[in-house]
């Protein structure tokens, strides 16, 4: 009887978890993890152009890093409504980014450069532009991203200022991890005016380095913000005193 009871219970559970056409359904489907969809970054110019980087995730999550001449300095976060996310995805699809050239740059040396990066699974398309005669559908996408970047409701999530004032952090040392294929020596040339250099190799195989800079040339928080803005950087944080690491 016990074996029959177990068999009956198994059959009941099997039918309970089946769809009308007989296919098995997952009683507890896995939650899809949000992935990066769009990156919108504005670089420097000869004037006071706002410099920032904004990440848009597939679930509507937004991460904004204000670096210079912006109302929002440092790290900020917010979330798009479902309707607004749907409109943005439609606009991005309409732009046909996969078919666009990698550059829409003019010969103007003092123009601000914008970098738009589109992610779809393992695929990635980067487009550099400065507003020079863009296709209307691409301009529409840029306008939509600009509206989002300048919208209200952003929550300050930046802890770098507190970290730079906290005695447990070493103010002139930053630990970074670069993307695979990025050469740290080449990457450092962009920060030569701050005397940023490699102090130690943490894990060359993972492209992780301990850097040191001259804090008399730039405030620690500003240095960390500028490093985080780099497309080659996966993560960056202040180094900690040894007895504070755990």
PyMOL commands that set and color helices and strands:
alter all, ss='L'
color gray80, all
select helices_A, chain A and resi 2-16+82-95+97-99+136-149+160-165+184-194+204-206+220-229+242-244
alter helices_A, ss='H'
color red, helices_A
select strands_A, chain A and resi 36-42+51-57+61-68+74-79+103-104+114-120+123-129+155-156+169-178+197-203+208-212+233-240
alter strands_A, ss='S'
color yellow, strands_A
deselect
rebuild
show_as cartoon
